[in-house]
Structure formats: C-alpha cells, structure tokens
C-alpha cells in the first residue's frame, strides 16, 4: 500500500515537472515548442548513438582476412589453391593496393588491425601484379570460348534428329532452320571438341604459371601455417565476444555526460526557481534517459553477459539455447527488485528527503520554499507538523524523533 502511494506521488511529481512552469500550466504554444524541442533532441541523441556505434572496428574490419582464410582451409577440393589465387587477382586493381586500403579504412576508428591480416594483405598485393592479371584475362577469354563451343555442340546434338529428317526429305540446306546439316554434324562436333581440349590445355598452362610464381607459393605457404591461423581465430573470436558490449558501452558513455548536465541544470534551476529552465532541463533529462534505459537492456540482451550465458547453456544443455530466456526472466526481475529496494532505502526514503528539506526550510512534500512558522505549504497545502505520540507537541513529519521530547516516533505515524 505504501509503495503504491509512493508510486502515485512520484508519478504526480513527474507530471507536474513535465507540464508546469512555476506552478502554472503551459499554454498550447509553449507546449508545442516543448514537444518540437523534445523531438529534435531525441533525433540528435539517436543520431549520436548511431555514429558512436560505428566508431569501434567490427570483427570483420579488425580481422578482415579471417573469413576468406577460413573458407580456404575448409575447402577440400584438389584445385582450391588456383581458385583461391584467382580470387585474389583483380582485373581492375585498386590504385594503392589492398594493404593501403586496409590501413585507410582503420583511420579514425577505435581498435587496431590484425598484424596477421596486414601480412595477408601484403601477400595479396604481391600476387595481384600485372603478369597475373594478364594471365587471368586470358583465362577468362578462353573460358568464354569454351562455353560458346559447348553451347554450339549442345545445339547440334539437340537438332541432329531434325537435320536427319531434312536430309531424308531432300530439303535444300538454305531452307533449313538448323545450325548445320546432318552430314556435317559429326565433323563439326569433333572439331569443336578438339578446340575445347586445346583451350583447356592452354588454361591449365596459364594456371600452372600463376601457381609457380614465387609470390603465389609464398602466399600459399603462409595460408598453410596453422599456428598463424590459430592466433587469428583467437583474435576474431575475442572481437566477436566483446564487440557488441563495446559498442553499447560507448553509447552509454556518450549519454552519461548529457544526463549529468541535464540533471545538474534541473537541480540548479529548481533551487533558484527558474521555472522555464527547470522545465526544459527536466524534459531534456527524460528524453536522454529513454535511450539510456533501452541501451542498458540491449547490453543485457546482446552483450558479453548474453554471450557468456549462451556459452554456459550450450555447454551444459547442448542446443537448448532457449533456456537463456528463462535465465533472463528470472534474473532481470530479481535485479529490478534489488534496484527498487536500494532506491526506496536511499533515493526515495521519506525520512532522508524530509530531513534535507526541513534543513533548507522547504515543504516536506513538494520541496517548495516556506516562510518561517508556516504550518501548511502555500503551494500544495500539506501540513508540515504532526502531534508527537509521546508528548503531544507539534513536531516535524517524517522525522524519526520528536523535536520537543526526543521520543522515537514510529514510522507509520
């Protein structure tokens, strides 16, 4: 019951702070301006959060060579080496090369590039040279010729029955809708097959030339270094684990100075009774607290804690990852209960609040300044005194001892 009353009082205080200036309600023009300012602040807060979210290097940016290297290691085909090397050769190469591009992409970012991936980029640039680029162009041209010849052979085989019927019927060749006459089909197919075989031999020779380059061999030897890849994999997994938490931590740090400034301005304006400034700073504080609370919950849901819980659940129960939701359903309410108890004991404690207000000669309920010996607050009408249960003399409300006889006053009095 007491908690419900306190929540109603807190909501009433929140609503008064949000719509009143020196105890007077806002007119529609002022309310419209306040709403527009709130929207503008909220947009800029989320814009700043979005910008700072992209500040740290992501795992794919900090370890850019991990995914292609892992794909190479998982490939078990016999021609994986030449296919990988051909993927590293660009027909329209970057003006500065892969290594300068990586270094440029990391400028202005939080974090460092993997030294292993910088070495990887050096090997890439060594392979991506004009001789290999020329070979790759020849390869692609010859592969296109093979595709054309194979398509021609497929059409000849498909039309063979039709051309044979035309020949039996004595139809002139110039009236045929087919590619070649039946008598020439076999000869054309054999000629195309010989040409395809020759082109494949030429492609194989070009591929061997790429493979036998010293830079290519050095690159492949580097890729086969298991210790290097194990180190890179460890770096990548650590980045994946901490990256979401780092993003959210930076966003929370971005919000904290704004919250601190807004809270300080509000308290200053409230003490000096600068009504409009107090109202604006209060709205600013509420608007900034909205994304702050959302980010805290997001940190719980996708950050390092979630990753740690997921790993423990997977280790204990296999694929039953949905059990993480059960853990959160139990953990978050317990955490909220603890925060409420702390807030009730320290932040919303009526005795602590009343003691501070009485020392400053303010109303124990609304906090507005009183004149000497005011019994009721002229702002909210609240009676400041109560009879002492022991001596019957008037004493302050919400304080633990009587100001006349010093008797302990029960909390419910």
ABEGO torsion letter per residue (X at the ends): XAAAAAAAAAAAAAAAAAABBGGBBBBAAAAAAAAAAAAAAAAAAAAAAAAAAAABBBAAAABAAAAAAAAAAABABAAAAAAAAAAABBABBBAAEAAAAAAAAABGBBEBBBAAAAAAAAAAAAABBAAAAAAAAAAAAAAAAAAAAAAAAAAAAAAAAAAAAAAAAGBBAAABABABBAAAAAAAAAAAAAAAAAAAAAAAAAAAAAAABAAAAAAAAAAABAAAAAAAAAAAAAAAAAAAAAAAAAAAAAAAAAAAAAAAAAAAAAAAGBAAAAAAAAAAAAAAAAAAAAAAAAAAAABAAAAAAAAAAAAAAEABAAAAAAAAAAAAAAAAAAAAAAAAAAAABAAAAAAAAAAAGBBAAAGBBBBBGBABBAAAGBBABBBBAAAGBBBBBGBABBAAAGBBBBAAX
